[in-house]
């Protein structure tokens, strides 16, 4: 479900982010960007649900997309994709198998998307853009891997402090029960951590 806005948005943020991965010539950049389309999603809109295929790779221009599963009735948030992030359900996208996850707009969001078919056209055209695609997917994989390590190796409080240090705005943008799920703790546990830390100040 899409909605339109009157504000004008350009691809400049996407262009800058692509060039943060690797050098891309102006001509190749112009060729690649024409395959991206702007999509706007209202808060609560699903980009993906379980048992559906995902055919697009996304870049967040504005907003927040939550990536999660529901297991035995419990929401388990794996990541929040905000401005400057590339994202998809990587395994389902690469293997073209039905997804087991949700992608949901946690805020009104603006994204740029490119289909898997168009992505391949871009890669065939430009070695520079093919390198960007490989590196951006590697980054998505690394983000997922780091999350697993955090849940395994850090205490509840350490995970909260790390989130506070690296992504403090999430705490104002995302409901606390989703933050708690992302940290692998209960909402009550999150409240206790925040209270304990505030008392130390």
C-alpha positions as CSV (number, residue, x, y, z in Angstrom):
1,X,0.0,0.0,0.0
2,X,1.5,3.3,-1.1
3,X,0.8,6.9,-0.5
4,X,2.1,10.0,-2.1
5,X,3.6,13.2,-0.7
6,X,4.0,16.6,-2.2
7,X,7.6,17.0,-1.1
8,X,10.3,16.4,-3.7
9,X,13.0,13.8,-3.1
10,X,16.0,13.2,-5.1
11,X,18.4,10.2,-5.5
12,X,21.4,12.2,-4.1
13,X,21.4,10.3,-0.8
14,X,21.4,7.0,-2.6
15,X,24.2,8.2,-4.9
16,X,26.4,9.3,-2.0
17,X,25.8,6.0,-0.2
18,X,26.7,4.0,-3.3
19,X,29.9,5.9,-3.7
20,X,30.7,5.3,0.0
21,X,31.2,1.6,-0.9
22,X,33.2,2.1,-4.1
23,X,34.0,4.6,-6.9
24,X,31.3,4.7,-9.6
25,X,31.7,6.8,-12.7
26,X,29.0,9.4,-13.6
27,X,27.9,7.4,-16.6
28,X,27.5,4.1,-14.7
29,X,25.8,5.9,-11.9
30,X,23.3,7.5,-14.2
31,X,22.6,4.1,-15.8
32,X,22.1,2.3,-12.5
33,X,19.9,4.9,-10.8
34,X,17.3,4.8,-13.5
35,X,16.3,1.3,-12.3
36,X,15.5,2.5,-8.8
37,X,12.0,3.5,-8.0
38,X,10.8,5.6,-5.1
39,X,8.2,4.1,-2.9
40,X,6.5,5.5,0.1
41,X,4.9,3.4,2.9
42,X,2.5,4.5,5.6
43,X,3.4,3.4,9.2
44,X,2.1,-0.1,9.7
45,X,2.4,-1.1,6.0
46,X,4.1,-4.5,5.3
47,X,6.7,-4.7,2.6
48,X,7.0,-8.4,3.3
49,X,5.1,-11.2,5.1
50,X,6.0,-14.8,5.7
51,X,5.4,-17.3,2.8
52,X,5.7,-14.4,0.3
53,X,8.6,-13.9,-2.1
54,X,10.7,-10.8,-2.1
55,X,12.0,-9.5,-5.4
56,X,13.4,-6.1,-4.4
57,X,16.5,-4.7,-2.7
58,X,15.8,-1.5,-0.8
59,X,17.5,1.7,0.4
60,X,16.0,3.8,3.2
61,X,15.7,7.5,2.3
62,X,13.6,8.4,5.3
63,X,11.8,6.5,8.0
64,X,12.2,3.1,9.8
65,X,11.6,-0.4,8.6
66,X,11.4,-3.2,11.2
67,X,12.6,-6.7,10.3
68,X,11.2,-9.4,12.5
69,X,9.7,-12.9,13.0
70,X,6.8,-14.0,15.2
71,X,7.6,-17.2,17.1
72,X,4.9,-18.8,19.3
73,X,3.1,-15.5,19.3
74,X,6.1,-13.5,20.4
75,X,7.6,-10.8,18.1
76,X,11.4,-11.1,17.7
77,X,12.9,-8.0,16.1
78,X,16.1,-8.7,14.3
79,X,16.9,-5.2,13.0
80,X,15.6,-1.7,12.4
81,X,16.6,-0.3,9.0
82,X,16.8,3.5,9.1
83,X,18.1,6.3,6.9
84,X,21.1,5.2,4.8
85,X,20.6,1.4,5.2
86,X,20.3,-1.1,2.4
87,X,18.0,-4.0,3.3
88,X,16.0,-7.0,2.2
89,X,15.3,-10.5,3.5
90,X,18.7,-11.5,2.2
91,X,18.3,-15.3,2.1
92,X,14.8,-15.2,0.5
93,X,16.0,-12.6,-2.0
94,X,19.1,-14.5,-3.1
95,X,17.6,-17.9,-3.1
96,X,14.2,-16.8,-4.3
97,X,12.4,-18.8,-1.7
98,X,9.4,-17.8,0.4
99,X,10.3,-15.6,3.3
100,X,9.9,-16.5,7.0
101,X,10.1,-12.9,8.1
102,X,8.2,-9.6,8.2
103,X,9.4,-6.2,6.9
104,X,7.1,-3.5,8.3
105,X,7.2,0.3,8.2
106,X,7.5,1.4,11.8
107,X,7.3,5.0,10.7
108,X,6.0,6.6,7.5
109,X,8.9,5.7,5.2
110,X,10.4,6.6,1.9
111,X,12.6,4.0,0.2
112,X,14.2,3.4,-3.2
113,X,13.9,-0.1,-4.5
114,X,15.4,-2.1,-7.3
115,X,14.2,-5.5,-8.5
116,X,16.4,-8.6,-8.7
117,X,16.0,-8.6,-12.5
118,X,17.0,-5.0,-12.9
119,X,19.8,-5.4,-10.4
120,X,21.3,-8.1,-12.6
121,X,21.0,-5.7,-15.7
122,X,23.0,-3.1,-13.7
123,X,25.6,-5.6,-12.7
124,X,26.0,-6.8,-16.3
125,X,26.5,-3.3,-17.4
126,X,29.0,-2.1,-14.8
127,X,31.7,-3.8,-12.9
128,X,31.8,-0.8,-10.5
129,X,28.1,-1.2,-9.7
130,X,28.5,-5.0,-9.4
131,X,31.2,-4.4,-6.8
132,X,28.9,-2.0,-5.0
133,X,26.1,-4.6,-5.0
134,X,28.4,-7.3,-3.6
135,X,29.7,-5.0,-0.8
136,X,26.3,-3.7,0.2
137,X,25.0,-7.3,0.5
138,X,28.1,-8.2,2.6
139,X,27.3,-5.3,4.9
140,X,23.7,-6.5,5.3
141,X,25.1,-10.0,6.2
142,X,27.6,-8.5,8.6
143,X,24.8,-6.5,10.4
144,X,22.9,-9.7,10.9
145,X,26.0,-11.6,12.1
146,X,26.8,-8.8,14.6
147,X,23.3,-9.0,16.0
148,X,23.7,-12.7,16.7
149,X,27.0,-12.1,18.4
150,X,25.5,-9.3,20.6
151,X,22.7,-11.5,21.7
152,X,25.1,-14.3,22.5
153,X,28.0,-12.5,24.1
154,X,26.7,-9.3,25.7
155,X,24.6,-8.8,28.8
156,X,21.1,-7.2,28.6
157,X,22.5,-3.9,30.0
158,X,25.5,-4.0,27.7
159,X,23.3,-4.4,24.7
160,X,21.2,-1.5,25.8
161,X,24.2,0.7,26.4
162,X,25.6,-0.2,23.0
163,X,22.3,0.7,21.3
164,X,22.2,4.0,23.3
165,X,25.8,4.8,22.1
166,X,25.4,3.8,18.4
167,X,21.7,4.5,17.6
168,X,20.3,6.7,20.3
169,X,17.5,8.1,18.1
170,X,15.8,4.7,17.9
171,X,14.7,5.0,21.5
172,X,12.6,8.0,20.5
173,X,11.4,6.6,17.2
174,X,10.4,3.0,18.1
175,X,7.9,1.7,20.7
176,X,9.6,0.4,23.8
177,X,8.2,-3.1,23.4
178,X,10.0,-3.4,20.0
179,X,13.2,-2.0,21.5
180,X,13.0,-4.6,24.2
181,X,12.4,-7.3,21.6
182,X,15.4,-6.1,19.6
183,X,17.6,-6.3,22.7
184,X,16.3,-9.8,23.5
185,X,14.7,-8.8,26.8
186,X,11.2,-8.1,28.1
187,X,9.7,-4.6,28.3
188,X,9.8,-5.0,32.1
189,X,13.5,-5.9,31.9
190,X,14.2,-2.8,29.7
191,X,12.4,-0.6,32.2
192,X,14.5,-2.0,35.1
193,X,17.7,-1.3,33.1
194,X,16.7,2.2,32.3
195,X,15.7,2.9,36.0
196,X,18.9,1.4,37.3
197,X,21.1,3.5,35.0
198,X,19.1,6.7,35.7
199,X,19.7,6.2,39.5
200,X,23.4,6.0,38.9
201,X,23.6,9.5,37.3
